[in-house]
Amino acid sequence: MSSNNIPLAESKGSINNMYNSSIDDDLYSFNSRGSNSYTSSYKNSGIENHVGGIGGVGGVGLGVNVSQESIIPSTSNRNRISTAMGGGTNSARPMTSVRAAGFSRQGKGNISTSHGGFDPFNQAGYISSSNEKPPSPTPEEQIKTLEKKINQIVEESTLHLSGPNPNIQLALEKAKDAAKKERLLAKQKEQMGFGDQLNLDLTYCALFTLANCYHANKMYHEALNTYTIIVKNKMFNQAGRLRVNMGNIYFEQKKYPQAVKMYRMALDQISNANKEIRLRIMRNIGNACVKMAQFQDAITSYETVMETIPDFQTGFNLVLCYFALGNSEKMKKGFQQLVFIQPNCIEQNDELGSLSKDESIEDHEVFNEDNLRALAREKKQIAHKYINLAAKLIAPVIEESFSLGYDWVVETIKSSPNSEIANELEISKAIQYLKSKKFDLAIETLKSFENKDKGMFGTAATNLSFLYFLEGDYKQAEKYADIAINNDRYNAKALTNKGNCLAQRGEYDKAKEYYQEAINVDAVCAEAIYNIGLICKKMDNINESLQWFEKLHAILRNNSEVIYHIADCYERLNNLQQSMEWYNILISVIPTDPGVLAKFGSLAMKKGDKTQAFQHYSESYRYFPCIIPVIAWLGAYYVDCQVYEQAILYFECASTIQPKEIKWQLMIASCYRRSGNYQHAYEKYKKIHEQFPDNVECLRFLVRISTDLGMKEVQEYVNKLSKLKAISNNNNNNNNNSISNLSSTGDLIDSMNKSNNKLNTLNSNINIENNTDALSQKPFINPIQNKADDIDFDDDVVALLPD
């Protein structure tokens, strides 16, 4: 940190000691040496200050030895004349004109140079050897080094918290480490007598980073405590604005009164110069008031923001508050403020030249994208979203009808800087007509786009195609689907509508191609994936259909229709175990659907699990007691268990649903007879005969039971039975509704005993129809069909008994 203060010359080994000590140095240990270890002048051990010879020259410190010998001129022995720079025979600079200055045939032996070369400043004497140690750093330098390391840890924590690969737990650990070391450093400063040199910026940075990491890890109590330490420290000048963060924490904890209190305290401590920060805090106050249903206070805050620096989010919130209070005039005023906010403009590159008529801005910008332009486009999309939501919210309530409301909204937007979204609201108006089942007005609104914006006409044509398909006008549906595709080949919904029209005509291969193309354009187009799965089922390609529905299940996890088709595909592949597992998942999604419960009972019966079958059939009957196959199965189950009283209840329910169906009343009478209550059975048969006098089965039972009871009416019933048999034999010997093949009443018992295996036939008829004809998106419909008419009932309830 302060290496510039180190002297240029030191004792031997001082440099190495400095580097070694910096490696093994403890962060919180200080050397007691003071600044006396540093010298302020050069330490030249090889310079001597001589007074003999030429006076004062040796005191210059040039790094050479000055001889004390006297200067003796001589010519006979050819001795060289010495100078003040050096004399004698070993002089480095001889006074001669023959030899060059500084040249000597023999090297000098003095310390000025090890090779006898020219070294007037004795620089070789100052070169430190490799064994020299650097000087120990001063306490000030150690403190600055520690502060630098703490600052580095804080930066690492910040990168882990908000970097490209965030790791909030590691960021919290780093922040804790930085705060701990900062506290230890402050204590060491006080112990060393540097208490007046506290680094407040470093303390503030460490505590703020720690509080922010606590907040990110949802450790709200610790974060609030840390923020409190900062804001209560009077030495931090701008700490008051951190109360905004404390308010945000209270907001997340749904403690809205405390949040408002913190926001207002922060607002009081921020000057008017920071206008944008103050407005953001006021917007937060408004949001908290909305959460507390204090709409008038929220309106006051939002209006202040909109009058100073308006923004789309605040404008939308203001309209929302007006809507909550039901003030239509204020809603109009707030909406006008919202739409007249100047949007963010996207700059165009002049080097690309002017756009052609057939080329859109978006296509042009694909090759000229940058982060700033992407940010501006994102903000513009957010602005349009707020305007659309506000328009859809207030249009039905600001006028007498939603049509007039939409007209006012559209006209307001057309005169605003955001006029390009007016056509989108026209589409919304048509969709609102659809929700109100005003199809003619919806079609009229959508057709009006033919002479307007061509870009929006593609969207309108897609909706028109869907409308005509729902109405059954498949020719018009296909026409507008083609128009939408020609307008935009990459319109996945238009391609799906075209496939629907082809599938309706039975051209499954071509329809499949359009669905596949729609999926290639939009990989998550749920309608196309659903319809191609149905087409594969129509073409008996169950494995491929299963793959498509499983892919759609990965997109729509809890969609009941998708789960049903997966279960049905497994059932068609004779994988009953997987089918039952998927039906179980379906029951968890729609636990009150009687059709699904009945289907699961049917599969359980196929696997021979009567307990599960009875449980699910009972649940199906409890939620919807009108499914005839379920009622018949439950009645037959109780007959098999010889609990005739319960069976009678179910057959009476079936008789109430189908009062003109005689078999249910015959079953009730048979249950009375089987339970030994012959008198009730006789009375029931008489009532059946009065209601259905031409029924042969009822007469045969009457003949039999009246014979057993010794009734006088036996001969009357025998005569009626004979006449009916004669008429039946003459008209149609193969009548399926008669039992003319029985020659006598004694054969009736054999007929009753021959039908012990009919319950499986009933069970097989309780099926969920595959809704493969409906290729467009429809709400989930109970897939059970009433197939009671297909069941071949014999003359007694034995036909319904389980195996």
SVG drawing of the C-alpha trace seen along z (x, -y; Angstrom):
<svg xmlns="http://www.w3.org/2000/svg" viewBox="-110 -20 175 97">
<polyline fill="none" stroke="black" stroke-width="0.4" points="0.0,0.0 2.8,-2.4 5.7,-0.8 6.8,-4.1 8.1,-5.0 10.7,-2.2 14.3,-3.6 16.3,-2.7 19.2,-1.3 19.0,1.0 21.1,3.5 21.7,6.9 18.7,9.3 16.1,6.7 14.2,7.2 13.9,10.9 12.6,10.5 9.9,8.2 8.6,10.7 8.8,13.7 7.0,11.8 4.2,10.8 3.5,14.5 3.4,15.8 1.8,12.7 -1.2,13.2 -4.1,10.9 -4.6,9.7 -1.0,9.7 1.1,6.5 4.9,6.0 5.9,3.8 8.7,2.2 8.2,-1.4 9.4,-3.6 12.9,-3.7 13.8,-0.6 13.7,-2.7 16.6,-5.0 16.2,-8.3 19.6,-8.3 21.8,-5.8 23.9,-3.4 27.2,-3.2 29.6,-0.8 32.1,-1.1 32.7,-4.9 35.3,-6.5 35.6,-10.2 39.4,-11.0 41.0,-14.3 44.5,-13.5 45.0,-14.1 42.7,-16.4 40.4,-17.6 36.7,-16.9 36.5,-14.8 35.9,-11.5 32.8,-13.1 30.9,-13.2 30.2,-9.5 30.9,-8.4 31.8,-4.9 35.6,-4.9 38.6,-4.8 40.7,-7.8 44.4,-7.0 46.3,-8.8 49.6,-8.6 51.3,-11.8 51.6,-12.8 55.2,-12.3 56.1,-13.1 58.6,-10.9 59.8,-10.3 62.7,-7.9 60.8,-5.0 57.8,-5.8 55.5,-5.9 52.0,-7.3 50.9,-10.5 47.9,-10.1 45.0,-12.4 42.4,-13.2 40.2,-10.4 42.7,-7.8 46.5,-7.6 49.2,-4.9 49.9,-2.0 46.4,-0.6 44.7,-3.8 41.7,-3.3 42.3,-6.5 45.9,-7.0 46.9,-10.4 48.2,-9.6 47.4,-10.5 48.4,-7.1 45.9,-4.9 42.2,-5.5 40.6,-6.8 39.4,-4.0 41.4,-1.3 43.7,1.0 45.5,4.1 45.1,5.6 41.9,5.5 41.8,3.6 41.5,5.4 39.3,2.8 35.7,3.2 34.5,0.7 34.1,3.5 34.7,7.3 36.2,7.4 38.2,4.3 35.9,2.4 35.0,-1.2 32.6,-1.9 33.0,-5.5 29.8,-5.4 30.5,-2.0 27.1,-0.7 28.1,2.9 28.5,2.3 24.8,1.4 23.4,4.6 21.9,6.7 22.6,10.4 19.8,13.0 20.0,13.7 18.9,10.2 15.5,9.9 12.9,7.2 12.0,4.9 9.0,5.7 5.9,3.6 4.8,0.9 1.4,1.2 -0.1,-1.3 0.9,0.8 -0.5,3.9 -3.8,2.2 -4.1,1.1 -3.4,4.6 -6.1,6.0 -8.6,3.5 -7.8,4.4 -8.4,8.1 -11.7,7.3 -12.8,5.3 -11.9,8.2 -14.1,10.6 -17.0,8.1 -16.6,8.0 -16.6,11.8 -19.8,11.9 -21.5,9.3 -20.6,11.4 -22.0,14.6 -25.2,12.7 -26.0,10.9 -23.5,12.4 -24.4,14.5 -24.3,17.6 -25.7,16.6 -25.0,18.6 -26.8,16.8 -25.6,19.3 -21.9,18.8 -22.5,15.1 -23.8,15.1 -20.8,17.0 -18.4,14.5 -20.4,11.5 -20.2,13.0 -16.5,13.5 -16.0,9.9 -18.0,8.5 -16.1,10.6 -12.7,9.6 -13.8,5.9 -14.8,6.0 -11.4,7.6 -9.6,5.0 -11.4,2.2 -10.4,3.7 -6.8,4.0 -6.8,0.4 -8.0,-0.7 -5.3,1.5 -2.5,0.0 -3.7,-3.5 -5.2,-4.1 -8.7,-4.5 -9.1,-7.8 -8.3,-6.2 -11.5,-4.1 -12.5,-3.3 -16.3,-4.1 -16.8,-3.3 -15.4,0.2 -17.6,0.8 -20.7,-0.4 -20.0,1.7 -19.4,4.9 -22.6,4.4 -24.7,3.5 -23.5,6.5 -24.3,8.8 -27.8,7.4 -28.5,7.8 -27.3,11.4 -29.6,12.1 -32.5,10.6 -31.7,12.7 -31.7,15.9 -35.0,14.8 -33.5,14.5 -35.6,11.4 -35.0,11.1 -31.2,11.1 -31.5,8.7 -33.6,6.2 -31.2,6.3 -28.2,5.6 -30.0,2.7 -30.9,1.3 -27.2,1.3 -26.5,-0.8 -29.3,-3.3 -28.8,-3.9 -25.1,-4.8 -24.9,-8.6 -21.5,-8.3 -23.1,-7.0 -24.5,-10.1 -26.7,-8.5 -27.8,-5.5 -31.4,-6.7 -32.3,-5.6 -31.7,-2.0 -35.1,-2.2 -36.5,-1.6 -34.9,1.9 -36.3,2.5 -39.7,1.5 -39.3,4.0 -38.6,6.7 -41.7,5.9 -43.7,5.8 -42.5,9.3 -43.5,10.4 -47.0,8.9 -46.5,6.5 -47.8,3.6 -48.2,1.0 -44.6,1.4 -43.6,1.2 -45.5,-2.1 -43.8,-3.4 -40.3,-2.6 -41.1,-4.1 -42.3,-7.4 -39.2,-7.6 -37.0,-7.1 -38.9,-9.7 -38.3,-12.2 -34.6,-11.6 -34.1,-12.0 -33.8,-15.5 -35.9,-16.9 -32.8,-16.8 -33.3,-13.0 -36.6,-13.4 -36.7,-9.9 -35.9,-8.1 -38.6,-9.9 -41.2,-9.1 -40.2,-5.4 -40.7,-5.4 -44.1,-7.0 -45.1,-4.3 -44.1,-1.7 -46.3,-3.5 -49.2,-3.3 -48.6,0.4 -48.7,1.1 -51.9,-0.9 -53.5,1.2 -52.6,4.3 -54.3,2.9 -57.4,1.9 -56.7,-1.8 -57.4,-2.9 -57.8,-6.6 -54.3,-6.8 -52.9,-4.8 -54.6,-7.1 -53.0,-10.1 -49.5,-8.6 -50.0,-7.5 -51.4,-10.9 -48.3,-12.6 -46.1,-10.3 -48.2,-10.8 -48.1,-14.6 -44.3,-14.6 -42.7,-11.8 -45.4,-9.5 -44.7,-5.9 -46.9,-3.0 -46.8,-0.9 -48.0,-3.7 -50.6,-4.7 -52.0,-1.2 -52.1,-1.0 -54.0,-4.3 -56.6,-3.1 -56.9,0.1 -57.7,-1.9 -60.3,-4.0 -61.8,-0.8 -61.9,0.6 -63.8,-2.6 -66.2,-2.4 -65.5,-5.9 -66.0,-5.8 -65.0,-9.4 -61.8,-9.0 -61.2,-5.8 -61.4,-7.7 -59.1,-10.4 -56.6,-7.8 -56.7,-5.9 -56.0,-9.1 -53.0,-9.8 -51.8,-6.3 -52.0,-6.2 -50.5,-9.7 -47.2,-8.7 -44.5,-9.0 -43.3,-5.5 -39.7,-4.5 -38.6,-4.9 -36.5,-2.3 -33.8,-3.9 -33.3,-2.6 -29.9,-2.3 -29.7,-4.7 -27.0,-2.6 -29.6,0.1 -31.5,-2.3 -35.3,-2.7 -37.5,0.3 -39.4,1.8 -43.2,2.0 -43.2,5.8 -40.5,5.8 -41.4,5.4 -39.3,3.5 -38.8,6.7 -37.3,8.6 -35.0,5.6 -33.9,5.5 -32.8,9.1 -29.4,8.2 -29.1,5.0 -29.9,6.0 -28.1,4.7 -28.7,4.7 -30.0,1.1 -32.4,1.7 -33.6,4.9 -34.1,3.1 -36.2,0.4 -38.3,3.0 -38.9,4.8 -40.1,1.6 -42.3,0.9 -43.9,4.3 -44.5,3.8 -46.2,0.4 -48.5,2.0 -49.3,4.8 -50.4,2.3 -52.5,0.3 -54.2,3.4 -55.0,4.6 -56.4,1.3 -58.5,1.1 -60.0,4.5 -60.6,3.7 -62.5,0.4 -64.2,0.9 -67.2,2.9 -67.9,0.5 -67.3,-3.0 -70.3,-3.1 -73.7,-1.5 -72.5,1.4 -69.0,2.9 -69.4,2.1 -69.6,-1.6 -66.8,-1.3 -64.5,0.4 -65.3,-2.3 -64.3,-5.1 -61.1,-3.2 -60.2,-2.7 -60.8,-6.3 -58.7,-7.5 -55.8,-5.2 -55.9,-6.3 -55.3,-9.9 -52.4,-9.0 -48.7,-8.3 -49.5,-4.5 -51.9,-4.4 -50.4,-1.2 -52.2,1.0 -55.7,-0.3 -56.2,2.6 -55.3,5.1 -58.1,3.7 -60.5,4.2 -59.5,7.9 -60.1,7.9 -63.6,6.4 -64.4,9.3 -63.2,11.8 -65.5,10.1 -68.4,10.6 -67.5,14.2 -67.6,14.5 -71.0,13.0 -72.0,15.4 -72.7,12.6 -71.1,14.4 -72.6,12.2 -71.1,9.1 -67.8,10.8 -67.6,11.9 -68.6,8.4 -65.8,6.9 -63.2,9.3 -64.2,8.8 -63.7,5.1 -59.9,5.8 -59.9,6.7 -59.7,3.1 -57.4,2.1 -54.0,3.1 -52.8,6.2 -50.7,7.2 -53.7,7.4 -55.8,9.0 -53.9,12.2 -54.8,12.4 -58.4,11.5 -58.5,14.2 -57.2,16.8 -60.1,16.0 -62.6,16.0 -61.5,19.4 -61.9,20.7 -65.4,19.1 -66.7,20.6 -65.3,24.0 -67.3,23.8 -70.4,22.9 -69.9,25.9 -69.2,23.8 -66.0,25.7 -65.7,24.1 -65.5,20.6 -63.2,21.8 -60.8,23.3 -61.0,20.1 -59.9,17.8 -57.3,20.3 -55.7,20.1 -55.9,16.3 -54.1,16.3 -51.4,18.7 -50.8,16.6 -50.5,13.5 -48.0,15.3 -46.7,18.7 -45.3,19.1 -48.7,18.6 -49.0,21.8 -52.6,21.3 -53.6,20.7 -51.8,23.9 -53.7,25.8 -57.0,24.4 -56.2,25.6 -55.4,29.1 -58.7,29.1 -60.6,28.4 -58.8,31.2 -59.3,33.6 -63.0,32.9 -63.1,33.9 -61.3,37.2 -58.0,36.2 -56.0,37.3 -52.6,37.5 -52.7,33.9 -54.1,32.7 -51.2,34.5 -48.7,32.6 -50.2,29.2 -50.1,30.1 -46.5,31.1 -45.7,27.9 -47.4,25.9 -45.3,27.8 -42.1,27.0 -43.0,23.3 -44.1,23.4 -42.7,26.3 -45.2,25.7 -48.3,25.3 -50.6,27.3 -53.5,27.4 -51.4,28.8 -49.9,31.5 -53.3,32.5 -54.9,32.7 -52.0,34.7 -52.4,37.2 -56.1,37.5 -55.3,38.0 -52.9,40.8 -55.6,42.5 -58.0,42.2 -55.4,43.8 -54.9,46.6 -51.3,45.6 -51.6,45.9 -47.9,45.8 -47.3,42.6 -50.4,41.1 -49.1,42.0 -45.8,40.3 -47.5,37.0 -49.8,37.0 -46.8,37.7 -45.0,34.8 -48.1,32.6 -48.3,33.9 -44.8,32.5 -46.1,29.0 -49.6,29.2 -48.9,31.2 -52.4,31.2 -54.6,31.2 -57.3,33.8 -57.9,34.5 -54.3,35.2 -54.0,37.6 -57.2,39.4 -55.9,40.0 -52.6,41.4 -54.6,43.8 -56.8,44.7 -53.8,45.4 -52.3,47.8 -55.7,49.5 -55.8,50.0 -52.3,51.4 -53.6,53.9 -51.4,52.5 -54.0,52.4 -51.5,51.8 -50.1,48.6 -53.7,47.6 -54.9,47.9 -51.9,45.8 -52.8,43.0 -56.4,43.2 -55.3,42.9 -53.4,39.7 -56.5,38.4 -58.6,39.1 -56.2,37.0 -56.6,34.1 -60.5,34.4 -61.5,36.5 -65.2,35.9 -65.6,37.0 -68.1,39.9 -67.1,41.1 -63.4,41.6 -64.3,43.3 -66.6,45.7 -63.9,46.4 -61.4,47.2 -63.9,49.6 -64.4,51.2 -60.6,51.8 -60.4,53.1 -63.2,55.6 -61.2,56.8 -58.3,57.5 -60.6,59.3 -60.4,56.8 -64.1,56.6 -63.2,54.5 -61.6,51.7 -64.4,51.9 -67.1,51.6 -65.3,48.7 -65.0,46.7 -68.5,47.5 -69.9,46.4 -68.0,43.1 -69.2,42.6 -72.8,43.2 -72.3,40.8 -71.2,37.9 -73.7,38.6 -76.4,41.1 -77.8,41.1 -75.4,43.4 -77.5,46.5 -74.6,48.9 -73.1,48.0 -76.6,48.4 -77.0,51.8 -73.6,53.0 -74.1,51.9 -77.6,53.6 -76.2,56.8 -73.3,56.7 -75.7,56.5 -77.8,59.3 -74.7,61.4 -74.0,60.6 -77.7,61.5 -78.3,58.1 -81.6,57.7 -82.8,54.7 -79.8,52.6 -80.3,53.9 -83.9,52.8 -82.8,49.2 -80.5,49.1 -83.1,50.7 -85.8,48.3 -83.4,45.4 -82.9,46.9 -86.7,47.2 -87.1,43.6 -84.6,42.6 -86.2,44.8 -89.8,45.2 -90.8,46.8 -88.1,49.5 -89.9,52.6 -86.7,54.6 -85.9,52.4 -89.4,53.1 -89.0,56.8 -85.7,56.8 -87.4,55.1 -90.1,57.8 -87.5,60.5 -85.5,59.2 -88.7,59.3 -89.3,62.9 -85.7,63.9 -85.8,62.4 -88.9,64.5 -91.4,61.6 -93.8,63.2 -96.7,61.0 -94.8,57.9 -93.5,59.6 -97.0,60.6 -98.3,57.0 -95.3,55.6 -96.0,58.1 -99.6,57.0 -98.7,53.3 -96.2,54.2 -99.0,56.1 -101.4,53.2 -98.7,50.8 -97.4,53.2 -100.3,55.6 -98.7,57.1 -95.4,58.1 -95.0,61.9 -92.3,62.1 -94.5,60.4 -97.4,62.7 -95.2,65.8 -94.0,64.6 -97.6,63.9 -98.6,67.4 -95.8,68.9 -96.2,66.8 -100.0,67.0 -99.8,70.7 -97.4,70.9 -99.6,68.6 -102.8,70.4 -104.4,67.3 -107.8,67.4 -106.4,65.4 -104.1,68.2 -106.4,69.3 -106.9,65.7 -103.2,65.1 -102.7,68.5 -105.3,67.6 -103.7,64.2 -100.3,65.8 -101.5,68.3 -103.1,65.5 -99.9,63.4 -97.8,66.4 -100.0,67.2 -99.9,63.7 -96.2,63.5 -95.6,66.7 -97.7,65.5 -96.1,62.1 -92.5,62.8 -91.0,66.0 -87.6,64.4 -88.7,61.5 -85.8,60.7 -88.1,59.1 -90.2,62.3 -89.4,65.6 -91.6,67.8 -89.0,70.5 -90.1,71.5 -92.9,74.0 -94.0,74.1 -93.6,72.1 -91.6,75.0 -88.8,74.1 -88.5,70.6 -86.1,71.7 -83.7,73.1 -83.9,69.8 -83.0,67.9 -80.0,70.1 -78.4,69.9 -77.3,66.2 -74.8,66.3 -72.0,64.7 -73.8,61.6 -72.1,59.1 -68.9,59.1 -71.0,58.1 -72.4,55.2 -68.9,54.3 -67.5,54.3 -70.2,51.8 -69.2,49.2 -66.6,47.5 -65.4,44.0 -65.7,43.0 -62.6,41.6 -63.3,38.0 -61.4,38.2 -64.0,36.4 -63.5,33.1 -60.3,31.8 -60.6,28.3 -60.1,27.2 -63.2,28.0 -63.9,28.2 -63.6,31.6 -66.8,33.5 -67.9,36.5 -66.9,39.3 -69.3,42.0 -72.1,43.0 -75.3,44.7 -75.1,48.2 -77.8,49.8 -79.8,50.4 -77.1,52.6 -77.1,55.0 -79.0,58.2 -81.1,58.6 -82.9,61.9 -86.2,62.2 -84.6,62.1 -82.0,60.2 -79.7,63.3 -78.5,61.8 -76.7,59.1 -75.0,61.3 -71.2,61.1 -69.1,64.2"/>
</svg>
